Amino acid sequence: MTEPLRIAMWSGPRNLSTALMRAFENRRDAAVIDEPFYGAYLAMTGARHPLRERVLATQSTDAAAVVETLLGPVPGGRAIFYQKHMTHHMVASIPRDWMARCRNAFLIRAPEAVLASYAAKRDRRSLEEIGFVTQWELFEAEAARLGAAPPVIEASDIRADPRRALTALCAALGIPFDAAMLRWPPGSRPTDGAWAPAWYDAVERSTGFAPPAAEATMDDLDAASRAIAQAARPYYERLARYALRSLIASGSPAP
C-alpha cells in the first residue's frame, strides 16, 4: 500500500492559510485538517482566544494524540493529507519529531499586512501570537534535516497569479497541479475548526483567491502593532529569500 503524502503547511494567522486549505480540500485526492494543535496550545498556555471554550470542547488537548491523528489513516483514504498548522501553536512542550514524516512547507505574508488584519479581529496581539519567530525556527530545522530549503510560498504571489503560484507550489511538493484548486463553493465546511465563526467570515464568502490589493504598510499601523511588525520583519525577510518567486515567474517545474 502506498504511503499517503502528508503536507504540513506552516503559517501564522491572517496569512491566506484558510483559503489555501480550501484550495487543497477542493482536490479529489486530498483530505484536510484545520489547526489540529489549537486545543493543545490553548490548554498548555491558558491563552484567552475567541471561542476558547468551544475549541477546547471540540479538539484534543493531548499533543501526542494529535500527532497520532496526523500520522494515522487519512480521512476518506485520500492520497494527500493536507494539514493547516499555525506556527505559534508549536510551544516548546509540543513534540516536533513527527514532522519528519511530512512534507513541510511554509506560507508567508509581510508582517505589516498580517498585523493590520490581525488587529481588526483581536485587541490583544504579540510577536509570539503572529508566529514569525517559530516559523523561522521550524524552517531552519527542516532545512537542516533535508539539506536544502523546503518550499516557501508568499501569500501575495498566490493572490497575484493563483494558477502559476499553485502550479509552482505543487511542483515543489512533488504533486501535480489540479485546476480544482482555483475555485471552490462558498460557505463553511465540516472540516473548519470551531473558531471559524470568529475568523472565517471572508473565506466563507469566497469562491476563490481574492485578487491583489494594496497591502498595509508600517505607516498604517498603530504604535503597538508597528513595534511587533518591525520585530517580525527580519524573520519574514529571511524566509522570503527562499520563496518560490523565480519558479512562479518562469512557470517551469521544480527541480
C-alpha positions in Angstrom: 0.0 0.0 0.0 1.4 3.4 -1.0 2.1 5.7 1.9 -0.1 8.9 1.7 1.6 12.2 1.2 1.2 14.3 4.4 1.7 18.0 3.7 2.3 20.2 6.8 1.7 23.8 5.8 3.1 26.2 8.4 1.9 29.8 8.6 0.9 32.4 11.1 -2.6 33.9 11.4 -4.1 36.1 8.7 -1.8 34.6 6.1 -4.3 33.3 3.4 -4.0 30.0 5.2 -7.7 29.1 5.2 -8.1 29.9 1.6 -5.1 27.7 0.7 -6.7 24.9 2.8 -9.9 25.4 0.7 -7.8 25.0 -2.5 -6.4 21.7 -1.3 -9.7 20.5 0.0 -11.3 21.0 -3.4 -8.9 18.4 -4.8 -10.5 14.9 -5.1 -7.3 13.3 -3.9 -6.9 15.4 -0.7 -8.2 15.5 2.8 -7.5 18.4 5.1 -7.3 19.1 8.8 -7.6 22.6 10.3 -5.1 23.7 13.0 -5.0 20.4 14.9 -2.8 21.7 17.8 -5.0 24.6 18.6 -6.7 22.9 21.5 -3.4 21.7 23.0 -2.0 25.2 22.6 -4.9 26.8 24.4 -4.8 24.2 27.2 -1.0 24.4 27.7 -0.7 28.2 27.6 -4.0 29.4 29.0 -4.3 31.9 26.1 -7.6 33.7 26.0 -8.7 33.5 22.4 -12.1 33.9 20.8 -14.3 30.8 21.3 -11.7 29.3 23.5 -14.1 27.0 25.4 -15.7 25.8 22.1 -12.2 24.9 20.8 -11.3 23.1 24.0 -14.5 21.1 23.8 -14.1 20.0 20.2 -10.4 19.4 19.9 -8.0 17.1 21.7 -5.7 18.9 24.1 -3.3 15.9 24.2 -0.5 16.7 21.7 0.6 13.1 21.5 -3.0 12.1 20.4 -2.9 14.9 17.8 0.3 13.5 16.4 -1.3 10.0 16.2 -4.1 11.6 14.1 -1.7 13.4 11.8 0.4 10.2 11.2 -2.6 7.9 11.2 -5.1 6.9 8.5 -6.0 9.7 6.1 -9.7 10.6 6.2 -11.5 9.0 3.3 -8.4 7.1 2.4 -7.2 10.0 0.3 -3.7 10.1 -1.2 -2.9 13.5 0.2 -3.4 14.7 3.8 -3.1 18.5 3.9 -2.5 19.8 7.4 -3.0 23.5 8.1 -0.8 24.4 11.0 -0.3 27.7 12.9 3.4 28.1 13.9 2.6 29.8 17.2 0.8 26.7 18.4 4.1 24.8 18.5 5.1 25.7 22.0 8.2 24.0 23.4 6.3 21.2 25.1 4.7 20.0 21.8 6.9 17.4 20.1 8.2 18.1 16.6 9.9 14.9 15.6 6.7 13.8 13.8 7.4 16.5 11.2 9.9 14.3 9.5 7.1 12.1 8.3 5.6 15.0 6.5 6.5 17.2 3.5 6.7 20.6 5.2 6.1 23.9 3.5 5.8 27.5 4.7 3.3 30.1 3.8 4.4 33.7 4.5 3.0 37.2 4.4 4.5 40.6 5.2 4.2 41.3 8.9 2.6 44.7 8.4 -0.2 43.1 6.4 -0.6 40.4 9.0 -0.8 42.9 11.9 -3.3 45.1 10.1 -5.6 42.1 9.5 -5.0 40.6 12.9 -5.7 43.8 14.8 -9.0 44.1 13.1 -10.0 40.8 14.7 -8.2 40.8 18.0 -7.3 43.5 20.6 -4.5 41.5 22.2 -1.5 40.8 20.0 2.1 40.0 20.4 5.2 38.9 18.4 4.6 35.3 19.7 1.0 35.2 18.5 1.8 36.1 14.9 4.3 33.2 14.7 7.2 34.6 12.7 9.9 33.6 15.1 8.7 30.0 15.4 8.1 29.8 11.7 11.8 30.6 11.1 12.8 28.1 13.7 10.8 25.4 12.0 12.1 26.3 8.6 15.7 26.2 9.8 15.2 22.8 11.4 13.6 21.4 8.3 16.2 22.8 6.0 18.9 21.2 8.2 17.1 17.9 8.1 16.7 17.9 4.3 20.0 19.6 3.5 18.0 22.0 1.3 15.4 24.7 1.8 11.8 23.4 2.0 9.1 25.1 -0.1 8.2 28.7 0.9 5.2 30.4 -0.8 4.3 34.1 -0.5 0.6 34.9 0.1 0.8 37.9 -2.2 2.2 35.7 -5.0 -0.8 33.4 -4.8 -3.2 36.3 -5.0 -1.3 37.8 -7.9 -1.4 34.7 -10.1 -3.1 31.7 -8.3 -2.7 29.2 -11.2 1.0 29.9 -11.6 1.8 30.1 -7.9 -0.1 26.9 -7.1 1.5 25.1 -10.0 4.9 26.0 -8.6 3.9 25.0 -5.1 2.5 21.7 -6.2 5.7 21.0 -8.2 7.8 21.8 -5.2 5.7 19.4 -3.1 6.0 16.7 -5.8 2.3 16.5 -6.7 0.5 17.5 -9.9 -1.4 20.8 -10.0 -5.1 20.4 -10.1 -7.2 23.2 -11.6 -9.9 22.4 -9.0 -7.7 24.3 -6.5 -8.6 27.6 -8.1 -12.3 27.7 -7.4 -14.5 26.3 -4.6 -18.1 26.6 -3.4 -18.8 29.3 -0.9 -19.8 28.5 2.7 -18.5 26.7 5.7 -17.1 23.2 5.8 -17.4 20.3 8.3 -13.6 20.4 8.4 -13.5 24.0 9.6 -12.3 24.5 13.2 -14.7 25.5 16.0 -13.1 29.0 15.8 -14.5 29.6 12.3 -17.3 32.0 13.4 -14.7 34.4 14.8 -12.3 34.3 11.9 -13.6 32.8 8.7 -16.3 35.2 7.5 -14.4 36.4 4.5 -13.3 32.9 3.3 -16.8 31.6 3.8 -18.0 34.2 1.2 -15.2 33.4 -1.1 -15.2 31.2 -4.2 -11.5 31.5 -5.0 -8.5 33.6 -4.1 -9.1 37.3 -3.8 -7.4 39.5 -6.4 -4.4 41.5 -5.4 -5.0 44.6 -3.3 -2.8 47.2 -1.7 -1.3 45.7 1.5 -0.9 47.7 4.7 2.4 49.4 5.4 4.1 50.3 8.7 2.5 53.7 8.5 -0.9 52.2 8.6 -0.3 50.5 12.0 -0.8 51.9 15.4 2.4 52.1 17.6 1.9 48.8 19.3 1.3 46.9 16.0 4.2 48.7 14.3 6.6 47.6 17.0 5.5 44.0 16.6 5.7 44.2 12.8 9.2 45.7 13.0 10.4 42.9 15.3 8.9 40.3 13.0 10.3 41.7 9.7 13.8 40.2 10.0 12.3 36.7 10.3 10.0 37.3 7.4 12.8 38.7 5.2 14.9 35.6 5.9 12.0 33.3 4.8 11.2 35.5 1.8 14.7 34.8 0.4 13.6 31.2 -0.2 10.1 32.0 -1.7 9.2 30.3 -5.0 9.1 33.5 -6.9 11.7 32.6 -9.6 9.8 29.3 -10.2 6.5 31.2 -10.3 7.9 33.8 -12.7 9.3 31.2 -15.1 6.4 28.8 -14.9 8.9 26.0 -15.0 8.6 22.8 -12.9 10.5 22.4 -9.7 13.9 20.7 -9.9 
